[in-house]
Amino acid sequence: MNATWPDYVESSCRQNYSFFSTTDYLRNAYHCTALVSVTLSLFTFYAILRVTPPRMKNMKIPLLITHAISTNLDLMLTVYSAPMAFFPSASGIPLGILGSLGVPVKWQAFWGQVSVHCMGLCFVILYENRQSQIPTIKFKIKSMRVRQVYFGLNFLLAFTVYLPFYLEDTDQMELRKFVLKRIPCPIIEFYDLKTYVLLKGGEVIVPFISVSVSMALVIFQTLFFLIHTLFHLLFIRNTNISDTAKSLQRKLLAYVSVQISIPLIALSGPILYSLYADQNNYYNQAYNNNAMLLMATHGILSTTCTLLIYQPYRDLIKKIIVGKKEDEDQRISMATASYLGERRRSTHPKAVMAAVETSY
C-alpha cells in the first residue's frame, strides 16, 4: 500500500489471515470469473439475435434487454468496480478499472446499487411480457409507446431514488471510527485511501426509505404480473384458446421463472450473509471475499440458464458441439433426396419423350 488513512495502526493479528482474505486472491478470482462470464454473455447475445424462432418473437426484445442489464451487473462486479467488502460494515475498496481511473468510490457504489435495482426490473419486464401475451387478459399494456413510458419511468426511478443519500457529504474519518469499533482488526487493505465507508451503521432515514420504496415497487410489480398471468392460465377458460396454446404459455412462464430464480440465488446468498454478519457483528474477510465471488457468478448462472432452458438455444449449442457430424448427415440426406428427385423426373413419361426428341 502506497497511501493509507491516518488511523492506520500496526497489528500482529493480521498474521492470522489466510490467502483467501487478500486482494490478490479476490482480484484474480474476479478476472477468471469475468473471462468465463463475458465469453458466455457474448455467445448469448448472438444466440438471442440469430436463432430466436418466430414463435418467440415477442420475447426477443425483453430477453435482449434483460441480458444487457445482467451483463452490466456482471461487469460491474468483476471488471468495472470489483468490490472488496468489509462486512459487517457498509464499507469496501474497489479493485477494478474504475478505481484505477480515479472514479470516486461512492459513485461506483451508486452505480452498483442502481444495477441491482435494474436487475430487479428485469423480472418485471419478463413477467409483463408473458402477461401481455395472454388473450383472456384485458387489463394489460397494449401500446408499445405506453410500455416504453412505463418502463422508462421505472428506470428513471432506479437512478433517482438513491441519489439523495449519495449526494450527502460524509466525514470519512468519523465514519471509520464506527467501523473500527465493530472490526478491531481489519485486514491491511482497509486502511487504503480508496476504502470508502457508506454507513456508520444504524441509519434508518434516507437509506432505509430509498431501499424500502424501491424494493417494494419492484416486488409489487413482479407479483402483480406473475399472479395475474397464473390466474388466467389456470382458472380462466376460453373456447377460442386451444389447450395447446395454453400449455405453451404455461411452459414459457415456467422457463421465465427458472431463468429468474437460479441467478437470483447468486445475489440473495451474499446479501443474506451480510445481514447475518451485521446482526452478529461477525467479521471474516475470507468469507466476505467468497460471498462477493458468489455474487459475481450471477453472470455465469444467468447466461447458462438462458442458453439451457430455451430449446432453440439448446439446439444451437448441440449443433456447435456435434456440428460437423450433423452437417455431414444433412449434406448426405440432401444429396440423396436430390438424386431420387432426378431419378423420378428422368423416369416420368414426359421426361423420356423430351429426351427422345432432343436426341434427334
Number of C-alpha atoms within 10 A of each C-alpha: 8 5 9 15 15 10 10 11 9 8 12 7 11 13 8 9 14 11 11 15 21 17 18 12 15 24 21 12 17 23 15 12 22 22 13 13 25 18 12 20 23 13 15 21 15 13 18 20 14 11 14 18 15 9 7 13 10 15 19 16 16 17 21 15 14 22 23 16 19 25 24 19 26 26 20 22 28 31 22 21 23 26 29 27 21 24 25 24 24 16 22 21 24 26 22 21 15 18 18 12 9 9 13 13 21 17 14 19 21 15 17 19 17 21 22 17 21 23 23 23 24 23 24 24 23 24 25 22 20 21 26 18 15 19 13 16 15 9 9 15 14 11 8 9 9 11 15 11 11 12 14 12 12 18 15 10 16 21 17 11 17 20 17 11 15 15 10 7 7 12 8 15 13 11 17 23 14 15 21 14 9 19 18 12 16 19 20 15 18 23 20 16 14 20 23 23 25 19 17 17 15 7 9 9 9 15 16 12 13 19 14 11 11 17 14 12 13 20 14 12 16 20 14 16 22 20 13 17 23 18 12 17 20 10 8 10 13 11 6 8 12 10 12 9 11 17 12 11 19 17 12 17 21 13 17 20 15 16 23 20 14 15 21 17 16 22 18 13 14 21 15 12 16 23 13 14 17 17 10 10 14 15 20 16 21 16 15 23 25 17 21 23 23 17 23 26 22 24 28 22 19 27 24 18 19 22 23 15 16 16 13 17 21 15 14 15 16 12 14 11 11 10 13 11 11 14 12 11 12 12 12 12 12 12 12 12 12 12 11 12 11 12 11 11 12 14 11 11 10 11 13 13 12 11 12 10 9 8 7 5
